[in-house]
Amino acid sequence: MGKISDNLKYLRKKKGLTQQQFADVMEIKRSLIGAYEEDRAEPKYDLLKKFADFFELSIDDFINEKINDKWTPKPKGDPSNLRVLSITVDQDDKENIELVQVKASAGYLNGYSDPEYVSTLPRFSLPIFKQGTYRAFEIKGDSMLPLPSGSIIIAEYVENWNNDIKAGETAIVISKNEGVVYKRLSSKFRPDKGLKLSSDNPVYEPYTIEAEDILEIWKAKAFISTELPQPMPEPTMETLTSMMAQMQKSLVEMQKNKTN
């Protein structure tokens, strides 16, 4: 977290603020500012965003750039401003699948591009995934039922948001305000309109994430769950009657097609 602590100290002093004055503005204890500047503690994402907004910086620059008198922000369209994906490899130089557990979601927002942080995540491999870069995310809640809370989604990294994801697919979307979510894509990504997401559970309303809010997108490929499927219920007379009616309808349609 060295860049954050150094940047915080530099920017605070540049504003001409003492630790106490800055703490008052941020509405936190002065001791926390000291801990953050001395790299003894790590601020949570909401506070990091508050810091970045106060210094009129993007949170990406605040976290990842070394800010000093010589530093200048990169233009938004500059290709060098694109984030480089951090990965780990096994002893055979093959990419691992890193696991982001629910308890690590907040930390992932701060460290997803940091090789040192990514290397601390649990990792494994699956022989069925040979091409591409994959990561595993534990999901929580009932918004994607019937997939149960606690399931692990195996997802493939999406580099080209414009072309490599389609409406109707499910994906892990990492964003500044929503964090790590598993949702169904209700639209294609558009730089001017962002991405519309929906839950498979109709209780939850769809919503849109702005393009500049999105950090990463991972296309869902498989899932792991400790909850095994339940057996199918015994058919009732009502369901048998419905099945017979559907079969008769299909037979009539087949006969019509043969006649034509």
C-alpha positions as CSV (number, residue, x, y, z in Angstrom):
1,M,0.0,0.0,0.0
2,G,3.1,2.3,-0.2
3,K,1.8,4.4,-3.0
4,I,-1.4,5.3,-1.1
5,S,0.4,6.3,2.1
6,D,3.0,8.4,0.2
7,N,0.3,10.0,-2.0
8,L,-1.9,10.8,0.9
9,K,0.9,12.5,2.8
10,Y,2.1,14.4,-0.3
11,L,-1.3,15.6,-1.3
12,R,-2.3,16.6,2.3
13,K,0.8,18.7,2.7
14,K,0.4,20.3,-0.8
15,K,-3.1,21.4,0.4
16,G,-1.4,23.0,3.4
17,L,-3.4,20.9,5.9
18,T,-2.3,19.3,9.2
19,Q,-3.3,15.8,9.9
20,Q,-6.0,17.1,12.3
21,Q,-7.4,19.6,9.8
22,F,-7.6,16.9,7.1
23,A,-9.2,14.4,9.5
24,D,-11.8,17.0,10.4
25,V,-12.6,17.5,6.7
26,M,-12.9,13.7,6.2
27,E,-14.8,13.3,9.4
28,I,-12.5,10.7,10.9
29,K,-10.0,10.5,13.7
30,R,-6.6,12.1,13.3
31,S,-5.0,8.8,14.4
32,L,-6.4,7.1,11.3
33,I,-4.7,9.7,9.1
34,G,-1.4,9.0,10.8
35,A,-1.9,5.2,10.4
36,Y,-2.7,5.6,6.7
37,E,0.3,7.9,6.0
38,E,2.7,5.6,7.9
39,D,1.3,2.5,6.1
40,R,0.2,0.9,9.3
41,A,-3.5,0.5,8.1
42,E,-5.4,0.4,4.9
43,P,-8.4,2.7,4.3
44,K,-11.6,1.0,3.0
45,Y,-12.8,1.7,-0.5
46,D,-15.4,4.3,0.4
47,L,-12.8,6.4,2.3
48,L,-10.3,6.0,-0.6
49,K,-12.9,7.4,-2.9
50,K,-13.5,10.3,-0.5
51,F,-9.8,11.0,-0.5
52,A,-9.5,10.9,-4.3
53,D,-12.6,13.1,-4.7
54,F,-11.2,15.7,-2.3
55,F,-7.9,15.9,-4.1
56,E,-9.8,15.9,-7.5
57,L,-8.1,12.7,-8.7
58,S,-9.5,9.5,-10.1
59,I,-9.3,6.7,-7.6
60,D,-7.1,4.7,-10.1
61,D,-4.5,7.5,-10.1
62,F,-4.7,7.9,-6.3
63,I,-4.1,4.1,-5.7
64,N,-1.7,3.2,-8.5
65,E,0.3,6.3,-9.5
66,K,3.3,7.8,-7.6
67,I,2.1,11.4,-7.2
68,N,4.7,14.1,-6.6
69,D,5.8,17.4,-8.1
70,K,6.8,15.8,-11.4
71,W,3.6,13.8,-11.8
72,T,1.0,14.8,-14.4
73,P,-2.3,12.9,-15.0
74,K,-2.5,10.9,-18.2
75,P,-5.2,11.9,-20.8
76,K,-8.3,9.8,-20.5
77,G,-7.9,8.5,-24.0
78,D,-4.2,7.5,-23.6
79,P,-3.8,3.8,-24.2
80,S,-1.1,3.7,-21.5
81,N,-3.7,4.6,-19.0
82,L,-5.4,1.2,-19.5
83,R,-5.1,-1.2,-16.6
84,V,-2.8,-4.2,-16.9
85,L,-4.3,-7.4,-15.6
86,S,-2.3,-9.1,-12.8
87,I,-2.1,-12.9,-12.8
88,T,-0.2,-15.7,-11.1
89,V,1.3,-18.8,-12.7
90,D,2.1,-22.3,-11.4
91,Q,5.5,-24.1,-11.5
92,D,4.8,-25.0,-15.2
93,D,4.2,-21.3,-16.0
94,K,0.5,-21.9,-16.6
95,E,-2.0,-19.4,-15.4
96,N,-3.7,-20.1,-12.1
97,I,-7.4,-19.4,-11.2
98,E,-7.3,-17.0,-8.3
99,L,-10.2,-17.1,-5.8
100,V,-11.8,-13.9,-4.6
101,Q,-13.9,-14.8,-1.5
102,V,-16.7,-12.6,-0.2
103,K,-14.6,-11.5,2.7
104,A,-11.9,-10.4,0.3
105,S,-14.2,-8.4,-2.0
106,A,-13.4,-5.0,-0.5
107,G,-9.7,-5.7,-0.6
108,Y,-10.0,-6.8,-4.2
109,L,-11.3,-3.3,-5.2
110,N,-8.0,-1.8,-3.9
111,G,-5.6,-4.5,-5.1
112,Y,-7.1,-6.1,-8.2
113,S,-4.3,-4.6,-10.4
114,D,-1.5,-5.1,-7.8
115,P,0.6,-8.2,-8.5
116,E,1.6,-8.5,-4.8
117,Y,-2.1,-8.5,-3.7
118,V,-3.2,-10.9,-6.4
119,S,-0.4,-13.3,-5.4
120,T,-2.0,-13.5,-1.8
121,L,-5.3,-14.9,-3.1
122,P,-6.0,-18.6,-2.9
123,R,-5.4,-20.2,-6.3
124,F,-6.1,-23.5,-8.1
125,S,-6.4,-24.9,-11.7
126,L,-9.0,-26.8,-13.7
127,P,-8.0,-28.8,-16.7
128,I,-11.2,-27.9,-18.6
129,F,-10.0,-24.3,-18.9
130,K,-6.9,-24.3,-21.0
131,Q,-7.2,-21.1,-23.0
132,G,-7.9,-17.6,-21.6
133,T,-7.5,-16.0,-18.2
134,Y,-9.9,-17.1,-15.4
135,R,-10.7,-16.0,-11.9
136,A,-13.2,-17.4,-9.3
137,F,-15.5,-15.3,-7.3
138,E,-17.7,-16.3,-4.3
139,I,-21.1,-14.8,-4.5
140,K,-23.5,-13.8,-1.7
141,G,-27.2,-13.2,-1.5
142,D,-30.3,-14.4,-3.4
143,S,-30.3,-12.0,-6.4
144,M,-29.2,-14.8,-8.8
145,L,-31.5,-17.6,-7.6
146,P,-31.7,-20.5,-8.3
147,L,-27.9,-20.2,-8.0
148,P,-27.5,-20.4,-4.2
149,S,-25.6,-17.9,-2.1
150,G,-22.0,-19.1,-1.4
151,S,-21.6,-20.5,-5.0
152,I,-18.3,-19.9,-6.7
153,I,-18.4,-18.5,-10.2
154,I,-15.5,-19.4,-12.6
155,A,-15.2,-16.5,-15.0
156,E,-13.1,-15.5,-18.0
157,Y,-11.4,-12.1,-18.2
158,V,-13.0,-9.8,-20.8
159,E,-10.6,-7.5,-22.4
160,N,-12.8,-6.0,-25.1
161,W,-16.0,-4.9,-23.5
162,N,-17.5,-3.6,-26.8
163,N,-17.3,-6.9,-28.7
164,D,-16.6,-9.8,-26.2
165,I,-19.8,-9.7,-24.1
166,K,-23.4,-10.0,-25.2
167,A,-26.8,-9.2,-23.8
168,G,-28.2,-12.2,-22.0
169,E,-24.9,-13.5,-20.7
170,T,-24.0,-13.5,-17.0
171,A,-20.8,-11.9,-15.7
172,I,-18.9,-10.8,-12.7
173,V,-18.7,-7.0,-12.9
174,I,-16.2,-5.1,-10.7
175,S,-17.2,-1.5,-10.3
176,K,-16.2,1.4,-8.0
177,N,-19.6,1.9,-6.4
178,E,-21.2,-1.6,-6.6
179,G,-18.0,-3.6,-5.8
180,V,-18.1,-7.3,-7.0
181,V,-21.5,-8.4,-8.3
182,Y,-22.7,-11.4,-10.4
183,K,-25.4,-10.3,-12.7
184,R,-27.1,-11.0,-16.1
185,L,-26.2,-8.4,-18.8
186,S,-29.4,-6.8,-20.0
187,S,-27.6,-4.8,-22.7
188,K,-24.3,-4.7,-24.6
189,F,-21.7,-2.4,-23.2
190,R,-21.7,1.1,-24.6
191,P,-19.2,3.8,-23.7
192,D,-21.9,6.4,-23.6
193,K,-24.5,4.4,-21.7
194,G,-22.5,1.9,-19.7
195,L,-23.9,-1.5,-18.9
196,K,-27.4,-2.5,-17.8
197,L,-27.5,-5.3,-15.3
198,S,-30.4,-7.5,-14.0
199,S,-30.9,-10.2,-11.4
200,D,-32.4,-13.6,-12.2
201,N,-34.5,-13.2,-9.1
202,P,-37.3,-10.9,-10.3
203,V,-37.6,-9.3,-6.9
204,Y,-34.6,-7.2,-7.7
205,E,-34.9,-4.2,-10.2
206,P,-32.4,-3.9,-13.1
207,Y,-29.9,-1.0,-12.9
208,T,-27.2,0.6,-15.0
209,I,-23.5,1.1,-14.2
210,E,-21.8,4.0,-15.9
211,A,-18.8,3.2,-18.1
212,E,-16.3,5.1,-16.0
213,D,-17.4,3.2,-12.9
214,I,-16.5,-0.2,-14.3
215,L,-13.1,-1.6,-13.4
216,E,-13.2,-5.2,-14.7
217,I,-15.7,-7.6,-16.4
218,W,-15.4,-11.4,-16.2
219,K,-17.7,-13.6,-18.3
220,A,-19.2,-16.5,-16.3
221,K,-18.2,-19.9,-17.6
222,A,-19.0,-22.4,-14.7
223,F,-19.9,-22.5,-11.1
224,I,-19.1,-24.6,-8.0
225,S,-21.7,-25.2,-5.3
226,T,-21.9,-27.4,-2.2
227,E,-25.7,-27.5,-2.6
228,L,-26.6,-30.4,-4.8
229,P,-29.8,-30.4,-7.0
230,Q,-33.0,-31.8,-5.4
231,P,-34.8,-34.7,-7.1
232,M,-37.7,-33.8,-9.5
233,P,-41.1,-34.0,-7.8
234,E,-43.5,-36.8,-8.6
235,P,-45.7,-35.7,-11.6
236,T,-49.3,-34.8,-10.7
237,M,-52.4,-35.5,-12.8
238,E,-52.4,-31.9,-13.7
239,T,-48.8,-32.0,-15.1
240,L,-49.5,-35.3,-16.9
241,T,-52.6,-33.8,-18.6
242,S,-50.6,-30.7,-19.6
243,M,-47.8,-32.9,-21.0
244,M,-50.3,-35.0,-23.0
245,A,-51.9,-31.8,-24.4
246,Q,-48.5,-30.5,-25.5
247,M,-47.6,-33.8,-27.2
248,Q,-50.9,-33.8,-29.1
249,K,-50.3,-30.2,-30.2
250,S,-46.8,-31.2,-31.4
251,L,-48.2,-34.2,-33.3
252,V,-50.8,-32.0,-35.0
253,E,-48.1,-29.5,-36.1
254,M,-45.9,-32.3,-37.4
255,Q,-48.8,-33.6,-39.5
256,K,-49.5,-30.2,-40.9
257,N,-45.9,-29.8,-41.9
258,K,-45.9,-33.2,-43.7
259,T,-49.1,-32.2,-45.6
260,N,-47.6,-28.9,-46.7
